């Protein structure tokens, strides 16, 4: 159930991001403050939704939900709580969720600032930010889903799926493989978040630069 909530939050966030892109473009082209404001609210809504998804994943990591392939691959019973939490970025699927969460946080913070003097830039900042966010969400939803479960087919074969295949049973494990020993060092625990902070933060000046280019080219005129 928790895994379904986490995955559902990502799906809803992706749909909201797509809506926000089109709403911002339409608002800019038609010079409609109402549509731009709707896009801004869509941008702000992505943050609590991705936060919910990340918290669901952290809960599954801490409680040892080893029926999930990601949890089984990065946690084990012998790991302390703090390592189970940092296992969020211990694998590619969880790292993409964390990356998306940081990106949503930065973009939401930017859209919260007062834009009275630079109102014409706001929709294009939203467009670039949400397109980038939607891309990473698409990777998580379609290719690197941390909420997929391990199922055993009647033939004895094991498959990893989000939804239950026909006549299959959920594979439960007593323990997981655990986090890569290299990632258990204190320096490596803080290294990925610090690295992501730097990389993700570059989305904001990039979005602002694209917004300025759009203004120069007159893309906001209807």
N, C-alpha and C positions, 0 to 999 in steps of 0.2 A: 504493500500500500504506500509506504513512504517513497519507494522507488518510483511508483507511478506519479505521485505528487511532484517529485523532482523533475521527472521527464516532462510531465504536463506543463510545468512552469516554463521550461525551456521552449516548448512548442508555442505556448501563448506569447512568450517574449518575442520569438521569431516573427510571428504574425503581426504583433504590434509594431515591431521594427519596420516591417514591410509597409504597413499602413502609414507609419510616420514619414517614411521616405516620400510616398506619393502625396500625402497631405502637405508636406513642406514644399514640394515642387509646385503643386497646384496653388498653394497660398502665395508663393513667390511670383508665379507667372500672372496670377489674377489680382495681385496686390490685396490679398484678403487676410487681414490680421486674425480673423477667427480661425481660418485653416492653419495658419502658422502657429497659433496658440494650441490648437489641437495636436499638431505635430510635436510641439514642445512638451505637452503633457504625456504624449506617447513615449517620448524620450525619457522623461522622468519615471514613468511607470516601469521601464525595463529594469531599473535598479532593484526595487524590492522583489521583483519576480525572480531575477537571477540570484539574489540573496537567498530567497526561499529554496531554490534549487541547490545552491551550494550548502546550505544548512542541512538539507535532506541528505546530501551525500556525506557530509561530515558525520551526521548521526549514524548512518549505515556503516561508516568506517569505524566509529567508536564502539558500536554495539556488535561488530563482527558479523555482518550479514554476508556470510561466505557463499551464499547462493548467487551473489552478484560476481561476475567475472572480474570486475575491476577491484572490488574489495578483497577478493581472494588473492589477487596478484600483488597487492601492495601492503597488506596487513597480516598479522598473525596474533595468536593469543599471548605470546610472550612480549609483545611490544607495549610500552607504556602509553598512557593516554595522549601525551603530547606528540608522540610519534604517529599515532593513529590520526590525529588531527592534521599534522603536516603531510600525511600521506595523500591529502587532497591534491597536492602538486607532485606526488611521487611517481605518477605515470602520465602518459600523454592525454588520456581522456579527462582526468581530473584537472590537469594543468590547463586544458582549454576552457573548462568551466571557470577556473580561477582567473584566467586571462580575460574572459568575457565579463566577469564580475568587475574586474578593475577597469576595463574599458567603459562599462556602463557607469561606474562611479565617477570617472573623470568627465565623461560627456555630460552626465546629469549635473555635475557641479558647474560646468561652464554654462549650461542653459539656465541655471538659476541666477546668474548675474544679471544686473540691470542692463538692458539693451536699448534704452531710449535713443541714444545717439547713433547707434550702429544697428538699428532694427533691420535694415536691408540685408545684413550679413547673417542674421540668425537662421533663416530657413536653410541656407546652404551649409552652415555648420552642422545643422541637424541632419541634413541629407548625407553628408560625407560620414558623419559619426555613425549613423544608423546603418548605412550600407556596409561599413566596416564591421560593425557589431553583428549584423545579420549574416555576414560571410562566416565568421567564427562560430556563430550559433548553428549554422548549417553543417559545418564540419562535425560539431558535437552530435547533432541530431541524426545525421545520416551515416557518419563514418566512425566516430570515436565516442560512442554513447557509454558513459560510465554506469548507466542503470540497467544494462542488459544482464539477463539471468542465464544460468547454465541449466540446460534441460537434457534429460536422458530420453532418447527415443526407444520405442519397443525393440529396435534392432540392437540396442546396447550402445549405439553411437551417441556422443555428446555434442550438442550444438549450443551456440550462444545467440539468444534472441531476446527481444524486448517482450514480445507476446508469446504465449504458450503454443508450441506446435501441437498438432492433433495427436492424441493418445500418448503424450509425453508426460514425464513426471519431473518435478523440480529437483535438481541435484543439490543436496545439502552436504556441506563439508564440516568436519570438526575443527579444522584449522586452515589458515591460509599460508601462502608462500612467504609473506613478509616483505618488508621494504628492502630495497637494494642497500647493502651495508654501507656503500659509499655515501648514501643520502641520509645516514643516521648521524653523521658528524654535525655538531652545532653550526659550523660554518656553512655546510651544505644545506642545512635546514633553512637558513635565512637567505642563502644565495639566490634561489629561484625567485622568491618574491621581490627582492631588490632588483634583479635583472628585469623582471616583468614590469615593475614600476617604471623603469627607464624606457623600455620599448613601447609600452602602451601609452605612456604620456606623450609620445611623439605624434599620436593620432590627433591631439588637440591643435598644435600649431599647424599640422597638415590641413586639418579641416578649416582653420582660419585662413590659411593661405588660399585654399580652393575657393572659399567664400569671397575673398578679395578679388580673385580672378574672375569669378562669376559676375561680380559687380562691375568690373572693368569691361567685360564683354557684353554687359547689359542683359544678362539672362533673367533678371528679375522683372523685366518689363513685359506686360501682357500683350 
